[in-house]
Amino acid sequence: MGAEAEAMNKIVREHYPVERLPEDLRRGLPPGKTVTVTVEEEAPPSRETLIALLERARKGDPIPDDPVERIRALRDDD
């Protein structure tokens, strides 16, 4: 997994027109300007990380109340 995990895809576009960005990325940027866009592939979490997350979730406190009871109370509140 060594070298394979380190080789990730990365795309960099300099002087990219703000107008060509998707709306959610364009929001708050002044029209007529250019930006540098960097897109990097995210590495999936390692097996060790996933195991640690599962162990932490198992040790966590259970939900303090019953969701079904909560829904019934909200429904019957009328």
Secondary structure, 3 states (H helix, E strand, C coil): CHHHHHCCCEEEEEEEEHHHCCHHHHCCCCCCCEEEEEEECCCCCCHHHHHHHHHHHHHCCCCCCCHHHHHHHHHHCC
